[in-house]
Amino acid sequence: MELKDKLITSFVAFEQGLKGEHDGLHDIRLEALKTFEDKGFPTKKDEAWKYTSLNSILKNEFRVLQKEETAIEYKEVKKYFLSDSDTYKLVFINGVFSSHLSSTTHDGLDVCLMSSAFTKPKYKMVIDAFYNNTADKSDSLTALNTAFATEGAFINVPKSKVVAKPIEIIYLSTVEDKALLVQPRNLIVVGENAHVQIVERHQSLNDAVVFTNAVTEIVAHKRAIVDFYKLQNDKENANLVDNTYVTQKQESRVSVHTFSFGGKLTRNNLNFYQDGERIDSTLKGITLISDKQHVDHYTLVSHNQPNCESHQNYKGIYDGNSTGVFNGKIYVDKIAQKTDGFQQNNNILLSEKATIYAKPQLEIFADDVKCSHGCTIGQLNEDAMFYMRQRGIPKKEAKALLMYAFTDEVMESVKVPELKAKIAKVIAGKLGVSMGFEI
């Protein structure tokens, strides 16, 4: 049976397994399932998926209904956390919440589970107002997530709250018996004048096949500040489709940094909707892959009000037979005068067999704007390599230094020091060097 048919036929059993706990979402789930049934999984015939195929994933025999919590010792996964920093933690193993690895709170803010938000009356107003309202209901994979999601992170930051420590959302996968499909759902609501830093990590712990279909909705109210970091460094049989939807109100500032290093196939869909004036949206990313890895960044910034800014800066380094895709779009509505939109995508190909598809787009209906986009594809600067080699720097280290310099424009804007050091270490490991400095 194909995965699409298997999911559709398992829906009744899925809802019965909820035992009525999520009855308020039944109509939403049913409508989403109908959307998925009509559209199915995206294919290369869809323009937005022209360079990315899910066929190699869909042929696996997935377990679609989750089992109980899997026990993992902290020492086994400590290296994946910001272990030297005091943080709130929401840890999920094979899609199931791990209470003994997590550190939640309701003291001044809510850092807890979507299952709690779905079932507890005190969260009903927030769920009714924001759940599934920012997400694109017509997107088939978002609809699939909406139909089956039961768990994920629920973060509700009240007005004027400055969260003193970062929040970590960590998805670990460790399965042995069968390919695993997990569909986490996150809702993050940040109140007026509030400020929060969030780190999301996807990490497989063994070589089993995993397909993660994640959806995150972020709502930033007036003058809110949200710094969101995604670290993706899965093993070679892990696959991730990540749909993130951001709605911003007046004078809010939201930045999303995406670091894609691992996994077989990664697709990041990042959508920003500006719903107010004097908004600042930042989208940055570093991709460093090799072998037959595939990473696809699909971004949209929708400027719907005047006097707003957006900044996109994505760096890609591709080796082996890897493939990169950047499809970025800036949309400026006719009333969005005084828009300042910037988009840049720079790529380095280290191998003759590596491939990059880049499609920067501007769609502008206002006349008083300042918008630009650019894309470069090339190799490392041979003159710079020669200069460094003449000063006694070995070729491998010289190459790594140049690539560090290439990524520095993105790295310098990371505001969590331990995360910045951890990413630098991952990059050094990917390049096979040990650097004597931090970036």
Legacy VTK file of the C-alpha trace (Angstrom):
# vtk DataFile Version 3.0
C-alpha trace
ASCII
DATASET POLYDATA
POINTS 439 float
0.000 0.000 0.000
1.302 3.462 -0.874
2.048 5.799 2.022
-0.708 8.221 1.026
-3.349 5.470 1.100
-1.950 4.046 4.317
-2.243 7.432 6.028
-5.782 8.039 4.832
-7.001 4.606 5.903
-5.319 4.906 9.316
-6.995 8.220 10.177
-10.026 6.676 11.897
-7.822 4.453 14.063
-5.641 7.468 14.808
-8.566 9.530 16.101
-9.931 6.612 18.093
-6.537 6.340 19.765
-6.919 9.896 21.009
-9.898 8.732 23.100
-11.814 11.976 22.619
-9.099 14.154 24.112
-8.837 16.344 21.003
-12.489 16.420 19.922
-12.338 20.181 19.430
-9.880 19.672 16.577
-11.863 16.990 14.759
-13.286 19.312 12.088
-9.886 20.932 11.521
-8.252 17.518 11.163
-10.940 16.236 8.818
-10.678 19.267 6.546
-6.889 18.949 6.486
-7.096 15.245 5.638
-9.391 16.075 2.709
-6.813 18.584 1.427
-4.071 15.984 1.643
-6.265 13.361 0.005
-6.971 15.724 -2.903
-3.385 16.874 -3.404
-1.220 14.013 -2.177
2.506 14.366 -1.731
4.154 17.100 -3.834
6.018 16.040 -6.963
8.440 17.651 -9.392
5.436 18.653 -11.490
4.710 21.259 -8.819
6.726 24.381 -9.625
7.746 24.879 -5.989
9.146 21.318 -5.904
10.748 21.345 -9.338
14.203 20.373 -8.062
13.246 18.163 -5.112
11.695 14.704 -5.277
10.224 12.770 -2.348
10.109 9.471 -4.259
13.093 7.947 -2.486
11.400 8.628 0.866
7.881 7.484 0.031
8.949 4.004 -1.058
9.768 3.087 2.568
7.353 1.143 4.758
6.646 3.660 7.523
5.153 3.145 10.940
2.591 5.985 11.057
1.108 5.558 14.552
3.519 6.197 17.400
4.424 3.875 20.256
5.213 4.737 23.869
8.143 6.795 25.091
11.625 5.424 24.408
14.078 5.707 27.286
17.420 7.387 26.613
20.027 8.327 29.192
21.018 11.993 29.393
24.697 11.137 28.959
23.904 9.597 25.568
22.462 12.835 24.174
24.092 15.543 26.288
26.249 16.712 23.370
23.145 17.701 21.413
21.995 20.164 24.083
23.275 23.591 25.050
24.662 21.772 28.060
26.712 24.638 29.496
23.746 27.000 29.483
20.682 27.057 31.708
17.771 26.521 29.317
14.182 25.393 29.172
14.004 22.111 27.268
11.318 20.254 25.375
12.728 16.905 24.248
10.903 14.431 22.012
12.094 10.907 21.191
10.531 9.336 18.101
7.824 11.986 18.331
6.962 11.221 21.969
7.683 13.658 24.802
10.533 12.681 27.128
9.719 14.081 30.570
13.010 13.109 32.254
15.123 14.912 29.629
12.924 18.020 29.560
12.614 21.128 31.677
9.254 22.861 31.192
7.733 25.825 33.023
4.537 27.769 33.715
6.315 30.355 35.862
5.776 33.663 34.073
5.438 31.981 30.681
4.310 28.677 29.230
6.900 26.249 27.870
4.976 23.010 27.595
3.324 20.551 25.215
0.864 20.998 22.382
-1.118 18.116 23.864
-1.617 20.217 27.002
-2.661 23.237 24.964
-5.125 21.113 22.984
-6.828 19.664 26.054
-6.661 22.261 28.852
-9.389 24.951 28.929
-6.996 27.708 30.027
-5.256 27.562 26.640
-8.428 27.461 24.548
-8.387 31.161 23.672
-4.812 30.958 22.419
-5.477 27.807 20.382
-8.666 29.253 18.877
-6.899 32.490 17.955
-3.628 31.194 16.549
-3.546 27.444 15.911
-3.657 26.662 12.168
-4.301 30.322 11.337
-0.837 31.260 10.105
-0.125 27.970 8.325
-0.923 27.559 4.651
-3.995 25.301 4.705
-3.649 24.576 0.984
-0.156 23.084 1.332
-0.474 19.298 1.237
2.304 18.464 3.732
1.114 21.141 6.146
-2.365 19.668 5.839
-0.992 16.170 6.502
0.665 17.461 9.669
-2.545 19.192 10.771
-4.506 15.976 10.304
-2.170 13.782 12.382
-0.172 16.003 14.740
-0.731 15.422 18.455
2.488 16.631 20.026
5.131 19.314 19.825
6.125 22.510 21.579
3.682 25.079 22.907
5.359 28.328 23.909
3.306 31.278 25.098
5.256 34.360 26.187
3.080 37.041 27.819
3.232 40.767 27.254
6.506 42.541 28.238
8.190 39.278 29.284
11.904 39.017 28.528
12.705 35.309 28.744
15.943 35.105 30.706
17.274 31.907 29.118
16.960 30.174 25.751
14.312 27.572 25.015
15.426 24.342 23.342
13.124 22.173 21.235
14.927 18.918 20.488
13.662 16.092 18.303
15.626 12.852 18.652
14.964 9.718 16.645
16.159 6.223 17.501
14.228 3.394 15.874
15.316 -0.128 14.990
12.337 -2.110 13.744
10.747 0.034 11.043
11.018 3.328 9.168
9.524 6.117 11.273
7.206 8.974 10.260
6.896 11.751 12.836
4.828 14.919 12.537
5.614 17.438 15.278
3.554 20.603 15.551
4.807 23.739 17.302
2.930 26.908 18.228
4.883 29.909 19.503
3.038 33.070 20.560
5.137 36.025 21.725
3.293 38.901 23.355
3.683 42.637 22.949
7.176 43.915 23.911
8.299 40.370 24.811
11.655 38.828 23.827
12.602 35.167 23.450
15.414 33.030 22.007
14.545 29.543 20.731
16.796 26.770 19.426
15.261 23.854 17.501
17.309 20.758 16.724
16.539 17.641 14.693
18.933 14.774 15.403
18.805 11.092 14.460
20.833 8.812 16.721
21.221 5.821 14.413
21.032 4.930 10.726
17.342 4.005 10.593
15.108 5.718 8.023
13.208 8.682 9.482
10.816 11.086 7.780
9.962 14.173 9.837
7.127 16.375 8.575
7.223 19.372 10.933
5.078 22.505 11.117
5.839 25.531 13.277
3.636 28.607 13.629
5.134 31.759 15.154
3.097 34.838 16.070
5.060 37.944 17.083
2.905 40.696 18.522
3.623 44.424 18.559
7.309 45.216 19.269
8.071 41.562 20.095
11.571 40.217 19.420
12.022 36.561 18.420
15.368 34.930 17.645
14.806 31.431 16.260
17.615 29.017 15.357
17.268 25.715 13.497
20.118 23.200 13.683
19.741 20.246 11.306
22.532 17.672 11.491
20.829 14.294 11.058
22.437 11.036 9.974
22.381 9.964 6.342
19.005 8.165 6.319
17.018 10.966 7.941
14.662 13.157 5.905
13.088 16.417 7.013
10.388 18.667 5.589
10.113 21.734 7.799
7.280 24.216 7.269
7.643 27.377 9.362
5.074 30.189 9.213
5.719 33.563 10.857
3.143 36.316 11.355
4.505 39.668 12.543
2.614 42.570 14.006
3.658 46.236 14.116
7.320 46.997 14.932
8.177 43.392 15.713
11.571 41.879 14.904
11.871 38.203 14.006
14.991 36.412 12.823
15.244 32.775 11.719
18.683 31.197 11.210
18.766 27.775 9.538
21.893 25.596 9.704
21.617 22.535 7.458
24.494 20.061 7.768
23.073 16.532 7.834
20.373 14.234 6.600
19.609 12.665 3.258
16.954 15.157 2.162
16.046 18.418 3.856
13.385 20.824 2.674
12.969 24.092 4.588
9.844 26.112 3.769
10.053 29.472 5.557
7.166 31.929 5.174
7.029 35.424 6.688
3.861 37.533 6.652
4.183 41.177 7.684
0.961 42.463 9.218
1.878 45.941 10.439
4.271 48.823 9.837
7.980 49.153 10.766
8.536 45.403 10.868
11.956 43.791 10.475
12.261 40.203 9.167
15.587 38.368 8.959
16.168 35.031 7.221
19.695 33.620 7.210
21.173 30.211 6.639
24.295 28.108 6.170
24.246 24.839 4.237
27.310 22.564 4.275
26.739 19.139 2.728
28.497 16.436 0.714
28.028 12.904 -0.676
24.461 12.625 -2.051
22.798 14.966 0.431
20.051 17.302 -0.766
19.000 20.585 0.910
16.243 22.814 -0.473
15.479 26.269 0.964
12.158 27.768 -0.119
11.515 31.221 1.357
8.762 33.808 1.109
8.576 37.265 2.656
5.188 38.860 2.077
5.349 42.646 2.569
1.720 43.607 3.145
2.169 46.962 4.919
4.373 50.036 4.303
7.676 51.004 5.955
8.986 47.488 6.573
12.272 45.675 5.991
13.403 42.142 5.210
16.905 40.698 4.940
17.710 37.287 3.453
21.251 35.929 3.352
21.915 32.243 2.584
25.357 30.662 2.182
25.880 27.219 0.677
28.944 24.972 0.452
28.464 21.812 -1.612
30.847 18.871 -2.024
30.656 15.355 -3.476
27.407 14.613 -5.347
25.345 16.931 -3.143
22.528 19.141 -4.396
21.413 22.516 -3.115
18.303 24.502 -3.970
17.497 28.103 -3.096
14.105 29.417 -4.167
13.558 32.755 -2.460
10.739 35.213 -3.064
10.048 38.768 -1.934
6.448 39.857 -2.485
5.555 43.544 -2.109
1.867 44.476 -2.055
0.712 47.674 -3.778
0.129 49.385 -0.415
3.551 48.375 0.944
5.337 51.598 0.025
8.779 52.366 1.516
9.606 48.649 1.629
13.283 47.733 1.938
13.800 44.142 0.852
17.194 42.465 0.428
17.945 38.929 -0.703
21.341 37.313 -1.258
22.330 33.722 -2.007
26.025 32.802 -2.349
27.269 29.304 -3.112
30.579 27.477 -3.362
30.907 24.225 -5.285
33.842 22.133 -4.055
33.208 19.286 -6.484
32.517 19.086 -10.184
29.610 16.756 -9.380
27.925 19.083 -6.877
24.859 20.991 -8.093
23.057 24.156 -7.060
19.735 25.457 -8.373
19.101 29.093 -7.447
15.962 31.078 -8.203
15.795 34.472 -6.446
12.520 36.289 -7.150
11.052 39.753 -6.673
7.323 40.371 -7.155
6.698 44.085 -6.621
3.421 45.980 -7.011
4.460 49.199 -5.205
6.546 51.943 -6.821
8.348 53.549 -3.850
10.503 50.638 -2.692
14.134 49.603 -2.363
14.457 45.921 -3.198
17.400 43.906 -4.464
18.442 40.321 -4.927
21.613 38.579 -5.958
23.090 35.140 -6.423
26.643 33.872 -6.922
27.969 30.398 -7.693
31.695 29.707 -7.793
34.732 27.983 -6.349
37.213 28.953 -3.655
39.469 31.872 -4.528
42.701 30.349 -5.863
44.659 33.579 -5.335
43.685 33.626 -1.672
44.639 29.952 -1.351
48.034 30.663 -2.901
48.592 33.642 -0.582
47.843 31.548 2.519
49.927 28.583 1.347
52.916 30.895 0.829
52.670 31.847 4.501
52.960 28.280 5.694
49.298 27.407 6.148
48.611 23.803 5.023
46.155 23.403 2.156
43.429 21.772 4.245
43.524 24.485 6.918
43.724 27.248 4.295
40.641 25.856 2.607
38.797 25.715 5.931
39.763 29.304 6.781
38.350 30.555 3.491
35.097 28.704 4.090
34.850 30.057 7.622
35.268 33.548 6.194
32.571 32.769 3.625
30.060 31.857 6.371
31.035 34.588 8.836
28.443 37.053 7.557
25.750 34.699 8.819
27.569 33.445 11.909
28.211 36.919 13.318
24.470 37.489 13.816
23.990 34.409 16.062
23.158 35.830 19.494
23.471 32.665 21.636
27.217 32.268 22.366
27.176 28.530 23.135
25.121 27.806 20.027
27.559 29.833 17.947
30.493 27.826 19.325
28.624 24.540 18.757
27.880 25.412 15.120
31.514 26.420 14.582
32.552 23.015 15.938
30.132 21.225 13.605
31.478 23.160 10.620
35.060 22.355 11.603
34.126 18.688 11.905
32.522 18.736 8.477
35.691 20.240 7.041
37.908 17.773 8.907
39.968 20.407 10.721
40.482 21.703 14.245
40.518 25.482 14.310
42.227 27.478 17.030
39.667 30.271 17.094
35.951 30.883 17.365
33.692 32.488 14.809
LINES 1 440
439 0 1 2 3 4 5 6 7 8 9 10 11 12 13 14 15 16 17 18 19 20 21 22 23 24 25 26 27 28 29 30 31 32 33 34 35 36 37 38 39 40 41 42 43 44 45 46 47 48 49 50 51 52 53 54 55 56 57 58 59 60 61 62 63 64 65 66 67 68 69 70 71 72 73 74 75 76 77 78 79 80 81 82 83 84 85 86 87 88 89 90 91 92 93 94 95 96 97 98 99 100 101 102 103 104 105 106 107 108 109 110 111 112 113 114 115 116 117 118 119 120 121 122 123 124 125 126 127 128 129 130 131 132 133 134 135 136 137 138 139 140 141 142 143 144 145 146 147 148 149 150 151 152 153 154 155 156 157 158 159 160 161 162 163 164 165 166 167 168 169 170 171 172 173 174 175 176 177 178 179 180 181 182 183 184 185 186 187 188 189 190 191 192 193 194 195 196 197 198 199 200 201 202 203 204 205 206 207 208 209 210 211 212 213 214 215 216 217 218 219 220 221 222 223 224 225 226 227 228 229 230 231 232 233 234 235 236 237 238 239 240 241 242 243 244 245 246 247 248 249 250 251 252 253 254 255 256 257 258 259 260 261 262 263 264 265 266 267 268 269 270 271 272 273 274 275 276 277 278 279 280 281 282 283 284 285 286 287 288 289 290 291 292 293 294 295 296 297 298 299 300 301 302 303 304 305 306 307 308 309 310 311 312 313 314 315 316 317 318 319 320 321 322 323 324 325 326 327 328 329 330 331 332 333 334 335 336 337 338 339 340 341 342 343 344 345 346 347 348 349 350 351 352 353 354 355 356 357 358 359 360 361 362 363 364 365 366 367 368 369 370 371 372 373 374 375 376 377 378 379 380 381 382 383 384 385 386 387 388 389 390 391 392 393 394 395 396 397 398 399 400 401 402 403 404 405 406 407 408 409 410 411 412 413 414 415 416 417 418 419 420 421 422 423 424 425 426 427 428 429 430 431 432 433 434 435 436 437 438
